[in-house]
Amino acid sequence: MAQAPDHPTGQGTGHGHGHAHGHGHGHSARRTSLWSRVRHAVTPHSHDSADRFDNALETSKRGMRTLVWSFVALFITAAVQLVIVAFTDSVALLGDTIHNFADGLTAVPIGIAFLLGRRAATRRYTYGLGRAEDLAGVVVVLIIAASAGLAGYEAVLRLIHPQPVTHLWVVAIAGVVGFAGNELVARWRITVGRQIGSAALVADGLHARTDGFTSLAVVLGAAGVALGFPYADPIIGLVITVAILFVLRDAAKEVFRRLMDAVDPDTVGLAERTAASVAGVLKAGDVRMRWIGHSLRAELAVTVDSALTVEQAHHLAHEVEHHLVRTVPRLTAVVVHTEPATGAGKAHELVSR
């Protein structure tokens, strides 16, 4: 498929239209004030790189605020638990505390990725640095793996060298505190992550939600010790380790898919149907999509009437691009290659030589 390169300035050449539109036509479920909606309605919508950068900056700021406050919430939760660990000597609670600290630390690489993603595209990094989020995902996976190893080590050590657990009711309260803190953070990260289209933030929120349920397991461990089964505490510590490993598996799968440019097939189908529905398009195909940070980019080919002039085909390509950006969630840039209904074979032969 012949097409022009997608320039960072948004200026396409030939049949390829690389304009990355930054208007907010339903790309996310942002809650806006009445004044913001009125201002949006009366303000002309330009389509230059500055608009795209402002939109990316806005979503990154929301992501950063979410990361900062959720980190504070998790740090306070883990600090309270750590104090209780020092008094109770509960290895199950220690494992949960370690996991909560690790979950808080995962905000750091994601935050750095958001900051890098704000930088405009350059001649060297023509797509910008949005894919730093994928690298942050790798760091998150490594942090989760380290927390699983440390929690498992402490649990096995306690099974080999048992120690009494004291202040069981305090341990139970700490487990409830851990659950509440993680669930609050999970709801916050998942909601904002879905609104701005950040898979890394959504995955981190799901991770926090799983942590919340492991905190409840600490309560079960305290109950087991209270009922006369001292090994309940380290056994629950091992259960928490297994739970962390399941989270690790899911997180690794998500990060691997993003690194390999995986996109939801339903989104590809939506793009293809949307392009084909534009008046003047005879057929749409060869759809390719990829995530750059928390924004989607796409390229596709559309078949048009051979009698169209270059100017008419150019205008139709823009119509396709406009419909796609308005319809496909988080899609910000499209390269549209127009092909005549007849005679396209000879042009394709030039590429295959």
Sequence and secondary structure as in RCSB ss.txt:
>XXXX:A:sequence
MAQAPDHPTGQGTGHGHGHAHGHGHGHSARRTSLWSRVRHAVTPHSHDSADRFDNALETSKRGMRTLVWSFVALF
ITAAVQLVIVAFTDSVALLGDTIHNFADGLTAVPIGIAFLLGRRAATRRYTYGLGRAEDLAGVVVVLIIAASAGL
AGYEAVLRLIHPQPVTHLWVVAIAGVVGFAGNELVARWRITVGRQIGSAALVADGLHARTDGFTSLAVVLGAAGV
ALGFPYADPIIGLVITVAILFVLRDAAKEVFRRLMDAVDPDTVGLAERTAASVAGVLKAGDVRMRWIGHSLRAEL
AVTVDSALTVEQAHHLAHEVEHHLVRTVPRLTAVVVHTEPATGAGKAHELVSR
>XXXX:A:secstr
       TTS   TT         SSSS     HHHHHHHHHS    SHHHHHHHHHHHHHHHHHHHHHHHHHHH
HHHHHHHHHHHHH  HHHHHHHHHHHHHHHTHHHHHHHHHHHTS   SSSTTTTTTHHHHHHHHHHHHHHHHHHH
HHHHHHHHHHS      HHHHHHHHHHHHHHHHHHHHHHHHHHHHHT HHHHHHHHHHHHHHHHHHHHHHHHHHH
HTT TTHHHHHHHHHHHHHHHHHHHHHHHHHHHHTT   HHHHHHHHHHHHTSTTEEEEEEEEEEEETTEEEEEE
EEEE TT  HHHHHHHHHHHHHHHHHHSTTEEEEEEEEEESSSHHHHHHHHH 
